[in-house]
């Protein structure tokens, strides 16, 4: 079971309303509903939106929903919040529609208590709100995180920063959705909290808001499977083409199916078995797992009877295949 609570609050009764939080919540739900191949991902995520005076998300409703999210022994329980955040000397808060000031919001300390005590195997908290980087911090020492095993926190900004909106959407959530759609996918299409953070961190300049990432996990869970940039069968052939991670593969003209017409008469014709392997090698080159040695392109390496080798990344994936992890 994969559970998700997705909250977006634009309308506030007594404090300034927002414009992009509800859009953000719908964008996150839409991308999490299904994997890229159309199969179900999170089953019926609970969506709470505060769109106006007649459609609000009250503090008690928000608190009850968070508590319910983390009650079960789910494979993953994910909480996403977009809306106002507040921080004071006692900690941080998520502001519901009925907040009069930040102090009466849902305490992040309570959110962390529910997550830390949850029997769910993976607890993921993603916050697109101002000052959200304080989540999980020790109330005495803000530099120390207090999160139990299986908990991951990803926030739009640090404890003392605002989360910015642009074009009717949060900057952070726009990058989050981009990551889930495949920008942060590995070579088998998996998008993890760690890869999402890396994508967002690299996309924001050093002077912009800075995302915060805190985790206590032994292994990252995949939040979504996007389209893979290479066929799984091609990845799995790494250990067939290369005897070990550091052994180079000797090529010859038999691997290359195309000819320039200027080759010597002694040049051997294409070998069907070798050209099939060469097609796989070319696909591996495109995702930076293989490279030619002493030649600018694989065509030259084959026609000049040179070699190709695994890149460092290729060696890593070779090991994963060898261990049966892919």
N, C-alpha and C positions, 0 to 999 in steps of 0.2 A: 504494500500500500504506500502510495506517494501522495502526501497531503500538502496543500498550499493554502495559505491565507493571504490574500492580496487586498491591500487597503489604499485608497486614494481619496484624499479630502481636500476639496477646493473651498467649500463653504464653511465659514466660521461665524457663529452668532455675534461674538463680541470683539473679535480681533480681526485683523485684515485678512480677507480671503485671498486664495490663490487662483491660478488659471490653468496650470498644467498637470496638477496631481492626479486628477481623475483620468485624463488622457493617458498618463503614465501607467496607471493601474491597469487600464484596458489593454495597453500595449504589452505589458508583462504577462497578463493572463493569456492573451492571444498567442504569444510565442511559446508559452509553457504548456498549453493544452495538449499539443501533439508534437511528436518528433518530426524531423524533416521528411521521413517516409510516410507520414500520415498516421502512424500508430499512436495510441493514447500514451501520454506521458503522465502528467498529474491528472488524476480522475476528478472531475468536477471541482476545480479549485473554488474556494469560497471567496467571492468578490464583494467587498464593502466599499461603497463610494458615497461621499458627501457632496452632492451636486447643488443643493439649494436649501432654502428654509424648510421645504417639505420633504427633503431627503437628506438627512444628516446621519453622521456616525457619532453617537454619544460615547462618552468615556466608559460607562458600564458595559455597553455593547462591545466596544473594542477590547476591553479587559477580558470579558467572558469568551470572546472569540479566540484570543491569544491563549487563554488557559485551555480551551477545548482543543486547539491545534496540537498542543504538546502533550496531551493526555495519553495518546495511544502509542503502542509499540510499532510505529510505522517504519518503513525503510528510510524515509526521509520526511521531515516536517519542515516546511519552508515558510517563513514569514517575510512578506515584503510590505513596506510602508512608505507612502509618499504623502507629505503634508508638512505642517509646521512642527519644528522641534524647538525645545527650550532647554537651557542649562542654567543651573545656579550652584551655589556652594555645596548643595546636598546631592547633586547628580543631574541626570538628564531626564527629559520627559518627551513623550509623543503627544501632540495636541489633538484632541478630539474636537468635533464641531461645537460642543457646548462649553469649551474652555473660556474662562474669563481672563485668565492669564496663564503663563506657562506652568506655574506651580500646581495647577489642578489637572494637569494632563496625566496620561498613563506613565508611571515611573518606569524608566528603563531597567531599574533594579528589579522591579516585579517581572518584567519580560525575561530578564536573565535568570531569575529564580525558576520560572516555569520551564525555560529551556534547559537549564542545568540539571533539573530534577526529572526531566522527561525520559521515559523509557525508549523513545524513538532512537534508532541507530544513528541517524544523522540529523542534526538540528542546524538549519541555515537561516540566519537573520540578515536581511538586506534592507538598509534604511536610506531613503533619499529625503533627508530632512536636515535642517541646520543643526550644527553641533552634535550630530549623531555619532561622531567618532568617540564620544565618551562611553558608549555602550560597552559593557563588560569590564570597565575600569574599576580598580579598587577604590572604594570611597575615601580611603585615607591617602593612598598614593596613586595618583592618576596614571603614572608610568607603568603600573603593574596591572596586567589583565587577569581577571578571575573567571575563567571559563572551564567547564568540565570537559572530559573527553567526548568527542563527537560533535562539539559545537563550533560553528564557524560564523563570524560576523564580517560583513562587508558594508561599509558606509560611504556616503557621498562625500563627506568632509570630516575634518578633524573636529575636536571638541570646541575649538574657538573659531571655526569658520562657518560661513553661510553656504548653503547649497543653492546653486544658481539655476535659473530657468532661462530658456531661450526658445523662441518660436513655438510657444505653447507646450513645451516639454522640459523636464529637468535635464540638464547636461549629463548628469550621471546616468539617469535611466536610459537616455538615448544610446549611450555607449553600452549599457547593460544589455539592451535589446539587440544591438548590433552584435555583441559577443555571443548571445544565445542563438542568433540566426546563423552563426558559423564563423564569425571573425575570430573567435577564441577557441575553435575546435582543434583537436589534435588530429593525427593522420587516420584515426578510425572514427572521427566525427564527434568524439565526446567533448562536452563543454563542462568544465569543472569550476567551482568557485575560485580556485587558484588561477586558472587560465583567464577567467573573467577579470579578476583583479589586475593581472598583468596587462591585459588589453586596455583597460581603463587607465591604468597608471601611465602607460606609454602614450596614450592618446591625449592626455592632459599636459599642458605645459607646466614648467616648474613654478610659474607665478600664479597659476590657476588654483581652484580648490583642489585639495589633495584627498584622494580616497584613502580609507583606512581598512586594513585587513588584519583580522585576528582569528586564529584557529588553533584547535587542539584535536587533531585527527591523526590517525595512523595512515589513512588512505582517503583521497578525495573521492566523493561521490559525483557522478555525472548528473547535472541538472537537466540536460537535454542532449539528444543526439542529432547533430546536423549532418548535412551531406558530406561524405568523406571525399577529400581531394584525390584519393587514389583507391583503386579496387582492393578489397581485402585479400583476394587471391594473389595480387601482385606483391603486397606486403609479405605475405606468408612464403613467397618464393625467395626471399632474401637468403634463407639458410640453404636453399637448393643451389642458387647461383654462386654463393660465396661459402667456401668450406669453413672458414672462421672469420671473425670480424676484421682481421688485419691482412688476410690473404688477398692479393690482387687477382682479378680475372683477366687472363690473356685473351685478347680479341684478334680477329683476322677478317679479311674481306668477306668471308662466308657469312658473317653476322649481318652485314649491311645489304638490304634488299635493293638499294638504289645505286646506280652507276652514273658517273659524269660523262662517260663515253671516251675518256682520254686515258683509261687504264691500260697497262700493258696486256698483251694477249695471254700472258701467263697468269693473270689474275683469276683466282678460282671463282666460280659462279656462286650466287647466294645459296646457302644451305637452309632448307625450310625449318629444320629444328633450331638452328642457330638464330635465324631471323625472328622466330617466335620468342626466343629468350631476349633478343635484342630489343624487341618491342616492349617487353617488361622492363628492361634496363632503362630505356628511354623514359618510361613513366616514372621510374624511381629517380631519375635525374631531375625531372620537373619538380619534385617535392624535396630536393636537396638531400637525398639519401645516398646517391651514387654520383661520382664525378669521373671524367676521363683523366688519365695521367699522361702528361707530356703532350697534350693535344688540346686545341681550343674547343672542339666539339666531339661528340661520340662518333659522328661519321668519320672524322679524321682518325680517331683512335682505332676504329675498325679497319679502315682502308690502309692505314699505315702499320697495322699489326702491333698496336701498342696495348695498353692495359687500362682498366678502370678499377676503382676502389670505392669502398664505403666511406662516406663522410663520418664525422663524429656522431652526428645524429643518426646516420645509417647504422653505425655500430650499436647504438642504443636500441634501435628497433630490431636489429638482428638478434640481440640478446633477449628481447621480449618475445620474439617468435620462438626462439630456441627453448625458452622456459615454458612455452605453452600459454603465455599471457595474452597473445593475440591470435 
